[in-house]
C-alpha cells in the first residue's frame, strides 16, 4: 500500500511537470471554455451570471482531459508505462495516478476560473459546496478521459474520440441552453452524460437554480467515476499482457 501511494504521487508529480503545466494544456483548459461561453453571450446578451455554472463545468471537463491522450497513449507507445511495472506498484495504482493527475490540474484551473468569477463578476459562490460538486466532477471527467484513451492505440485517435463526447456534452448538457427546455429525447440523452450533473450541481451551489439536489448530483458523478474506472483498469491490464 505504501509503495502504491508513493508511486501514485510520483506519477502525478511527473505528469504535472511534463504534460499539464504547459501552455497548450492551460489554454485548452481555460481559454477555450471562456471563449466558447463568451461567443454565446455576445450573440444573445443575457445575464452572464446564468452562464457561469456552465463555464465552470466546461473548465473542469476540458482541463482534466487536456492532456489525457498524451499522458496515456503516448507513454504506452513509448513503453514508459510498462517500465513502471518494474517498480513495486500495481496497475490500479498506475491508472489512479494518471486519473488524479488530470483531476488535480482540473482543480487548479477550475478554482482559478471560479476565483475570477467571484472577484471580477461578483458571482455568489459557497466554496465548501462548490468543492463538494467540483471534486466528484473532476474524477468523473478524468476517469472518462482515461477510459476513452485506453480504447484506442494512437494519440490522434484518442484526441478524436475524446472530442466527440466533449462537444456533444457541451451542446446538450445545459451549458448554454437549459436541459429542461429541450425535447424529451434530448433530455434523456443529456442525463447519460456526467457534464449534465456537474452543470446542475454548480447551478445549485451558486443559487442560479433553486432547489437543486447537490448531494444527489455529486453521488451520480461519483457513480460515473466508478463506472468508467473499472473498464479502464481492465483495458490497461490487457495493454500490459
C-alpha positions, -999 to +999 in steps of 0.1 A: +000+000+000+028+024+009+046+017-024+014+022-043+008+056-026+044+067-033+041+056-069+008+075-074+024+106-060+054+103-083+032+097-114+011+128-105+042+150-100+058+138-132+026+143-153+020+177-139+056+189-147+058+171-181+024+175-196-002+196-177+016+227-166+024+237-202+008+265-223-012+242-246-029+223-217-035+256-198-050+273-228-072+243-237-084+241-202-092+278-196-092+299-228-114+276-248-143+274-223-142+311-217-142+319-254-170+294-260-193+309-234-184+345-244-194+336-280-229+326-269-232+355-246-222+381-273-246+365-298-275+369-274-266+390-244-284+379-212-275+377-176-239+364-178-240+350-143-265+325-155-238+311-178-211+308-151-221+274-138-218+261-174-184+278-177-171+262-145-183+228-157-167+232-191-134+243-175-135+212-153-142+190-183-116+204-207-088+209-182-090+174-168-089+159-203-065+184-218-035+160-220-051+126-214-042+113-249-006+123-244-004+111-208-016+076-216-014+068-253+019+084-259+035+068-229+021+034-239+036+038-273+070+047-259+068+019-233+071+043-204+041+028-186+054-007-190+087+004-173+066+015-143+058-022-137+094-027-128+087-007-096+066-022-068+034-006-080+001-021-091-017-015-124-046+000-105-022+025-088-007+035-122-042+042-136-052+061-104-020+082-107-029+092-143-065+100-133-056+120-103-030+140-122-057+152-146-081+158-117-056+179-098-048+200-129-086+205-134-089+215-097-063+242-102-078+256-135-114+254-122-105+271-090-088+299-109-118+305-131-141+304-100-119+330-082-120+352-113-158+349-114-162+357-077-139+388-076-144+402-111-181+394-117-193+394-080-205+359-085-220+344-054-204+310-046-203+289-014-168+274-016-174+242+005-205+234-016-186+243-047-158+218-039-184+191-030-196+191-066-163+200-083-142+171-069-166+144-080-170+161-114-132+162-118-129+125-110-157+116-134-142+136-163-107+124-158-117+088-155-139+091-186-109+105-205-087+077-194-112+051-204-117+066-239-080+069-244-074+033-235-099+022-261-075+032-289-038+030-296-027+062-313-027+097-298-046+112-327-073+085-324-076+093-287-079+130-294-107+124-319-125+100-296-123+125-267-136+154-288-168+135-298-184+132-263-169+165-251-186+186-278-218+166-277-220+173-239-213+210-244-244+213-266-269+191-247-258+192-210-272+226-201-240+247-205-257+274-226-293+260-231-314+246-203-319+208-204-355+212-193-363+233-224-350+205-248-372+178-264-378+148-242-354+126-262-326+151-258-333+154-221-330+116-217-297+117-237-284+146-216-288+127-184-265+099-197-235+123-196-217+135-164-214+171-176-252+175-171-249+167-134-219+189-130-238+219-145-268+213-123-246+209-093-228+242-099-262+259-106-273+246-072-243+257-052-243+292-068-281+298-063-287+300-101-311+270-097-332+269-066-339+235-050-311+216-069-301+184-050-264+190-049-257+158-029-276+137-055-256+152-083-223+146-065-233+110-059-242+105-095-208+119-106-190+095-082-210+067-097-198+077-132-162+076-119-167+041-107-184+030-140-156+045-160-127+033-138-135-005-138-134-010-176-104+014-178-085-007-153-094-038-173-082-023-206-050-011-191-043-046-177-048-060-212-023-034-226+004-050-204-003-086-213 
